[in-house]
Amino acid sequence: MTTRRAAPDARPDVLLGVDTGGTFTDFVCLDGGRLRIHKALSTPAAPEQAVLAGIDELLGREAAMQVVHGSTVATNALLEGKGVPTAYLTSPGMADVLTLGRQARPELYRLWVAPQPPPVPPRWCLEAPARIAADGRVLRAPAPEDLRRLAAALDALPVEAVAINLLFSFRRPELEQRLARALPRRLFVSCSSDVLAECGEYERGIATWINASLGPRMAAYLERLAGALPRGRVAVMQSHGGSIEAAVAGRGAVHLLLSGPAGGLVGARSMAARAGCTRLLTFDMGGTSTDVALIDGDLRLTREGRVGRYPVAVPMVDMHTIGAGGGSIARVDRGGRLLVGPESAGADPGPACYGRGGRAATVTDANVVLGRLPAFLRLGGRLPLDADAARAALARLGRALGLDAVGAARGVVQLANEHMVQALRVISVQRGIDVRDHVLLCFGGAGGLHVCALAEALGMRRALVPAHGGVLSALGMLAAPRRRLRSQAVARLLDEVREDEIAALAARLAVEPERALRAEGVRPADLRRRVEVELRYRGQAYTLTLPWQAPAALAAAFHETHRARYGHALDLPVELVSLRLSIEGPPPVLDWPAYRPAPGPVRLGEAAVNGVGQPVPCLARAALAAGDRIEGPALILEDIATTWLAPGWLAEVDACGNLLLTRRGSADHGHGRAQPPPL
């Protein structure tokens, strides 16, 4: 394999995508025309250890390389409450905003809800004598003695960071910047006008607090990683699907919360496009969780995402996550009900079949007991399966259910499948989207074991198991463009807005992102700019996002989009809430050679799979040739993933090595009866 770059950004020829997951850290390396794949067990306490250990095995730390990293450091720190101690500085009367939130009950009908600790302790929430009006007038500005008093108060607190969120800060960002310059230099400072220049004091405040709280942790982690690679350049995947240099990524830690999942969607889109598929329903089933998303040409972004109990209003890929992965633990509750997840066995000790001392039954153990992971298989190409330990774990679970090990295993897999089907419906059917004409694309180490069952449950006839699907998130890191996003509140009626005003605002927002991208090696001629606006009827709370165009045409498009989404349009004025700007460079152009099967036998043996009356062939995916067609049932094995081709399904290998799956009897497959590959 060879790589070309669309822009002369002086990157090394060796490209390395790294995705840190809860169980495995995945590596995809493009080096001198070769594609190499590697997996290592993650080291959650110090994620860089697994990253550096994998680099040592693949390349050595002294090699010149471009690393694009999808990291879970920011996500885990937020979920586990391990950000640095952070103060909150705001306008008079607004110190309780983060504590009050939106007052939405997490469980609507529960009479008693345990109180949650506020993001910032009240004693660390300070008010600055600074107030901006809704129209941008400065009602009160701090005097020099006010700034000195604030600096002394913050210096006396045991905090390492400060989040500044003044009321209507997006109208006059210079007031927040003046406060930031006056604070002690030891503090990491985030200004809301830099993080999220939009309406909504609570959402803007939470985003700014997250950025300030996680920034020092993320910056220190990336500094350690980059410092250990003297000839390496490190970039980080952002939640919206674009990458950014590690040296500046720590200043925008809130944009890294969906770093790994975003890489997976970029990889899914890239691989599916090569297979001629653009309308996708994706699920990424890893060891700890499953992420589901909808792709229709481009990635869908949302500003209504949540991580844990916090809303995250910065743009991120629109996906739904559940705690159902290969390592999800199955148990029986006090009422005798079988539960699967969200607790996970993780990487250490991992599922019982890992042979590392784990005793809890997991989804992976259930697949071993059902024969869908043959006992001779080595996970990741190296880790042998302990089938006896898996059977013992499912037998213990089965005794609590009155079932044998096989019956318990079937229940575990069925319940895990139902969790994932419900998640897929949330992202598609519940939004009024008919997925029967979409392709179900699975990736992650465990996705191929469940793809046929999920497609059948959703009434879908086509599925795609991409080449290298077990490390698709790491592969997606290499296909991501350099990107910056900016936004600005407008909050005016659409018929009062002039086109030249929007053009001027977009040009002003573009200055800093374009300068940063040029500094990262993107040529000005290669920069692409996209302007979108958020619209709503006056009085509404929710918005629709549309590409910017002339106001009259934009109003008509909004009415039509509202009618398509909600079933009606209103005779009300349309409000332009905010402008959103995306600036990006071209993604790396990867020249893939024609797919060639690896030498060696196709048939590796047979396996007894529960529910199938005859032995099931086990086929080496790497040895399958383009054009080969397989009729289910069959197990298609590779080092990093396994595909269970269920009865009634056909699989065909395309020119890129992808597996195109079609339900037998489907009118649109057009292949007639499938034939097994040559043995």
C-alpha positions, 0 to 999 in steps of 0.5 A: 500500500502506498500513501499520497498526501493532497497537501505538502504538509511535511508529514512523515511517510509512516502513518500510525492510527492509534485508538485506545479502547476500554479493553484493547488499544488498536494500531493501524500502521501504513509504512513503506507501502505496507499495512500492519495491524496490531492490538495490545491490552489497554492500560487504563491507569496510564493509557500512554503505556499501551500506546508506547508499548505498541509503537515499540513493537511496530516501529520503535520510538525513534522512528519518524512517524505521524501519529493520529490518536483517538484517546479516552483520557478526557472521557474517562476523566469526566465520567470518573470525576477526575478532572483537576479542581476547577473554580467557576467565575461568572456575572453577579447573580449567576453563581448557581447556574451549574448547580441548578442546571435545567432542573430536569429529572433524570427519572420522571416518575421516581418520587425520590431521586438522590441528589447529585453533587454539583459540578463545582462546589459552591465555595469555588463559584465566584462572581465578578463585577462584570455584566453584559447586556443582551444587546452587547452593551457593557453594563458593568466592567471590573476596575483594576482593584476588582481584578486584583481582589478576584486574583487573590481570592482565586489564588487562595483556593485549592484549584488548578483551573478556572472556567469563566462564563459571563452572561452574554459573553458571546456579545463582548468576548473581550471582557472575559479575556480581560478577566483571564489576563488578570488571573494567576499564571499558575491557573489553566483558564477557559473562557466561554466565548472561546469554547462555545459562543452561543446562547444558553448559560447552563450549556455554555457554562458546563462546556467551559467547566469541562474544558477547564477541568480536563484541559490540564489532564489532557495536555499533560497526557499528550505532552508525555506521549509526544515527549516519548516520540522524539521524531514523531508528530502527534495529532488527536482526533476530535469529537466532530471527526477532524484531527488537530495537533496535540500541542494545541489539543489540550486547550480544547479538551471538551472537543475530545470526548468522543475522540475514538468513536469519531474515528470509527465513523470516519473509518466506516464512511471511508471503507463503505464508500469504497464498497459503493455504500453511502447510507449506513446504520453503523454499530461499533461493538467493542469490549466495553460498549457499543456505539451506534450511528446513522450516516447518509453521505456525511457524518451527522453532528449534534450539539445535544450530546451527553457524556455521563450526566452532563450535556455537551453542547459542542459539536460531536458525532451524533451517536448513541452509546450503550453498555453492551460489549464483548466484555459486558458482564451477565448476572441475575438480579434479586428477582431472578431476572437476567441482566447484561451490562453495563458493567464490563470485565474490561481488559484485566482480568477480562472475560473468563475465556481470556484465562486471566482469572476472570470468573464472571460470565460475559458476552464473549464467554457466551459466544465461546460456549455457543461455538461462535468463537472456536476453541482453537481461535487466538484473540488478536492473533495471540491470546488463546481461548480458555473454553473450559473457563467460559463454560464454567462461568456460564454454568454458574450463571445458568444455575441461578436461572435454572438453565445449563451453560448453553441455555444461559449463553443463548439468553446472554446473547439474545439479551445483548442483541436486544440492547443493541437493536433498541439502540439502533432504533433510537438513532433511526426508527424513532427519528422517522427513518426507514432503515430497510434501504440502509446497509448495516455496517458493523465494526469493532472486535465483536461486531461481526458475531452479532451483525446478522441477528441485528439486521434481521431484527431491524428488517434489513437485507444488507450488511457490510463487514469492512476489511480491518473492521476490528481496528476501524476506529484506528484506521479512521484516524488516518482518513480524517481531515484537519478541521476547525469548527467555530460558532457565533450566536446571532439571535435575530429574525431571519427576515432582518438579516442581510447576506453581507452581514452573515458573510462578514461574520463568517469571514471574521470567524474564519481568521483564526482557524485558517491561520491554525490550519496553515500552521499545520501544513494545509495550503490555503488553496486546499481549505474548504469552508462550510457555513450552516445556520441554526433556525427555529420558529420564534418561541421554540426551544429546539432548532434545525440546522441548514446550509446558509443561503439567501434568507428567502430561500432559507426560510422556505427550506426551513419550513419544508424541513420542519414539515418533513421532520415534525409533520407540520409547518407553522405560520410564525416568524423564523429566527436565526439562532446561530451561525456555524462555520466548518473549515477543513483541509483535505483528508489524506488520500490513501491509495489502496492496491487491489486486494490480494488474498494471503497464502494458505488454506481457506478452510481452517476446520469445522466447529459445532455451533449451537442451533446448527445441526451439522458442523460449520466451516471455519474459513480464514478471511485473509485467504478469501479471494475477491469474488468468493461467495460463502453461504451461511452458516459459516464462521469467517475468522481473522486475527482481530475479529470473527464474523458469524454468517448465520443460516439464510445469509450470503457473503461476497468478498469485494475487490477491497476485501470487504464482506458484503452480506445479503439475506438469502431470498432478497430481491436485490442481491442478484447473485443467485445461489451462492457457492462456497469458496475454493478450498 
